[in-house]
Amino acid sequence: MPTIAQNIEDTEKKLNGKARLIAVTKTKPVEVLEETYNAGFRRFGENKVQEMTAKYEVLPKDIEWHMIGHLQSNKIKYIAPYVSLIHSVDQFKLLKEINKEAKKNDRIINCLLQIFIAEEETKFGLSESEAKEILESSEFDLLTNIKIIGLMGMASNTDDQTQVRQEFRQLKTIFDTFKSFQKHNVDMQELSMGMSGDYQIAVEEGSTLVRVGSAIFGAR
Ligand SMILES: *Cc1c(COP(=O)(O)O)cnc(C)c1O
């Protein structure tokens, strides 16, 4: 069986410098993260506040922690001191709370707006018009301790590669449109799309950050 280090190397080879890899370590024990860290890797993704914070507390402090899961406002305070990027902002209310907690920690927290692109009804996310409404609102301008640095999206969980590609392409189009926003707290740079099953398509369609779990660590 290939080691974690080999799986990361293989994945990065396929990315070919076009996108950065986030190793999705959710449900994996601390020992697995340590092995990943010791292989020289520093960018980890988690989807639960408590789990991420517990791992943060025991691991070296030069790790970049990416929150990729659905967030509740009352839990933001736990990750605000250390989170590197929140990928899953899907409500204005959440952004206000992130701003408040970031201010308490005297920092600016980078965020992505999660856009709904899949066919399934179950995935979280904003529509293009909802996201636009947030970015255009004057209330948004008052948020000085967050920065929207891009968008995140998840394609449908289907074997239909044409559909997956179409959904990623749609997100890239929205991303390109939003690049014209000139605000102190907006700087559209990152497009977080692609997971184990579809990251190669995502990169072909312009992803800059891929979130890969099972292809590196095995099935959960
Ligand atoms: C779990 C998860 C991933 C990684 O999924 P894999 O299929 O294991 O690569 C990526 N993004 C989000 C939002 C996730 O929750």
The ligand as an SDF file (V2000), in Angstrom:
LIG
                    3D

 15 15  0  0  0  0  0  0  0  0999 V2000
  -15.0660   15.5330    2.9070 C   0  0  0  0  0  0  0  0  0  0  0  0
  -14.9660   16.7230    2.0300 C   0  0  0  0  0  0  0  0  0  0  0  0
  -14.0380   16.7710    0.9780 C   0  0  0  0  0  0  0  0  0  0  0  0
  -13.1040   15.6350    0.6190 C   0  0  0  0  0  0  0  0  0  0  0  0
  -13.8240   14.5570    0.0980 O   0  0  0  0  0  0  0  0  0  0  0  0
  -13.0730   13.3070   -0.5750 P   0  0  0  0  0  0  0  0  0  0  0  0
  -14.0580   12.7590   -1.5160 O   0  0  0  0  0  0  0  0  0  0  0  0
  -12.7260   12.3770    0.5480 O   0  0  0  0  0  0  0  0  0  0  0  0
  -11.8520   13.8120   -1.2680 O   0  0  0  0  0  0  0  0  0  0  0  0
  -13.9710   17.9390    0.2190 C   0  0  0  0  0  0  0  0  0  0  0  0
  -14.7800   18.9910    0.4770 N   0  0  0  0  0  0  0  0  0  0  0  0
  -15.6820   18.9820    1.4820 C   0  0  0  0  0  0  0  0  0  0  0  0
  -16.5400   20.1770    1.6980 C   0  0  0  0  0  0  0  0  0  0  0  0
  -15.8090   17.8460    2.2820 C   0  0  0  0  0  0  0  0  0  0  0  0
  -16.7140   17.8470    3.2730 O   0  0  0  0  0  0  0  0  0  0  0  0
  1  2  1  0
  2  3  1  0
  2 14  2  0
  3  4  1  0
  3 10  2  0
  4  5  1  0
  5  6  1  0
  6  7  2  0
  6  8  1  0
  6  9  1  0
 10 11  1  0
 11 12  2  0
 12 13  1  0
 12 14  1  0
 14 15  1  0
M  END
$$$$
